[in-house]
Amino acid sequence: MQKYNFHTIPKTMPLTAKINPNDFFRPELASLNAYKVVNATGMIKLDAMENPYSFPEDMLNQWLASLKNCHLNRYPDPQACELKQLLQQVNQIPATCEILLGNGSDEIIQLLLMALPTTASVLAPAPAFVMYQQISRSLGLDYQSVPLTPDFELDLPAMLTAIQTYQPAIIFLAHPNNPTGNLFNLNAIKQIITASNGLVILDEAYAAFANSSFIPELEKYPNLLVMRTLSKLGLAGLRLGFIAGQPDIIASLDKIRLPYNINTLTQASAVFALSKPEMFAQQTQAICQQRTLVFKQLQTLDNIQVYPSSANFILFKTAPEQANIIFAKLKQHGILIKNLSPQGGLLSDCLRVTIGTELENKSFLNALKTILSELI
Ligand SMILES: *Cc1c(COP(=O)(O)O)cnc(C)c1O
């Protein structure tokens, strides 16, 4: 890497003069792209796995009233004690485990990877949640991936070989997986945890929509950590995630956590929201019912292959070379979903739709039917 000599910048340098970030930032940054979020103003937004429902009016008022007790002139509780306790209780985390909170689970992924030696390897299946790779690369870590089978199941022999070969310090498994939506074979996951000398992170971002969790397994496997987020449950705007595991591991991670990473409004709002489990259960149930309906409707369409989902989104495959066209035409109809086709591999020709309200889902399905009929 070229050494940058700051003294060569003249003090009178005009503001328009170019400086080259590659001269002083890590070389990995040059080849990275920023995480892009499409502007969805005025569109039916079915691209980001958000819960389509907001608080009913009476609850909105209760929430606002609860915020009156917040003192924004003071720093937040650095340990977020009340919130942590509540999260442990609500999620039935074993008493022998500790949890750490993050500004979204994205921040926890970053903390985990920041804690690794720069020579460490990270392993995940492909396709997987993009932040595993994005953050690994931004930190200059060796990121390895093993393709899923064509039906998006873990390729266990290939995973075990990769564990042998790369000795990954961390393995990420999203369960259900994003962007494919399926749960992995439980026995395969257990074999991966047992075979690994490093940590295995079970990312349960979609736990609310699935009937499977590794939280009860935490006490069996010392190298297992389970990560969850409130984002997909209906609180994406709060930015709150947590990870549960062995106290020593959590204590180590806590050393590199910024002291006030969970702000006062998030702490208060999450404590309030967690006291309303019935509302979230109702919304989750409605989303799961709609998921079944959308799945069945997609199954009836010619030239669409739809994959079963245990999450709040559905992945489907179009006829070859049609995904980009269908995605663009849906946008013209005012409907934003996610185009995964550019990622290639198993995701070629694949689109992902988040389950919205009944009305939103109908609009999506009607627009898709229209578009498909025009394509023939
Ligand atoms: C959305 C998502 C996350 C990140 O969630 P935040 O808590 O909003 O940062 C993590 N993992 C998976 C698999 C996700 O789909």
Ligand as a Chemical Component Dictionary entry (heavy atoms), coordinates in Angstrom:
data_LIG
# 
_chem_comp.id                   LIG 
_chem_comp.type                 NON-POLYMER 
_chem_comp.pdbx_formal_charge   0 
_chem_comp.three_letter_code    LIG 
# 
loop_
_chem_comp_atom.comp_id 
_chem_comp_atom.atom_id 
_chem_comp_atom.alt_atom_id 
_chem_comp_atom.type_symbol 
_chem_comp_atom.charge 
_chem_comp_atom.model_Cartn_x 
_chem_comp_atom.model_Cartn_y 
_chem_comp_atom.model_Cartn_z 
_chem_comp_atom.pdbx_ordinal 
LIG C1 C1 C 0 -33.050 -8.373  8.178  1  
LIG C2 C2 C 0 -32.029 -9.341  8.640  2  
LIG C3 C3 C 0 -31.067 -8.990  9.594  3  
LIG C4 C4 C 0 -30.846 -7.583  10.070 4  
LIG O1 O1 O 0 -31.810 -7.089  10.835 5  
LIG P1 P1 P 0 -31.642 -5.716  11.626 6  
LIG O2 O2 O 0 -31.849 -6.120  13.035 7  
LIG O3 O3 O 0 -32.700 -4.856  11.065 8  
LIG O4 O4 O 0 -30.251 -5.180  11.402 9  
LIG C5 C5 C 0 -30.211 -9.970  10.037 10 
LIG N1 N1 N 0 -30.255 -11.214 9.545  11 
LIG C6 C6 C 0 -31.136 -11.571 8.610  12 
LIG C7 C7 C 0 -31.126 -12.973 8.101  13 
LIG C8 C8 C 0 -32.036 -10.647 8.118  14 
LIG O5 O5 O 0 -32.877 -11.007 7.136  15 
# 
loop_
_chem_comp_bond.comp_id 
_chem_comp_bond.atom_id_1 
_chem_comp_bond.atom_id_2 
_chem_comp_bond.value_order 
_chem_comp_bond.pdbx_ordinal 
LIG C1 C2 SING 1  
LIG C2 C3 SING 2  
LIG C2 C8 DOUB 3  
LIG C3 C4 SING 4  
LIG C3 C5 DOUB 5  
LIG C4 O1 SING 6  
LIG O1 P1 SING 7  
LIG P1 O2 DOUB 8  
LIG P1 O3 SING 9  
LIG P1 O4 SING 10 
LIG C5 N1 SING 11 
LIG N1 C6 DOUB 12 
LIG C6 C7 SING 13 
LIG C6 C8 SING 14 
LIG C8 O5 SING 15 
# 
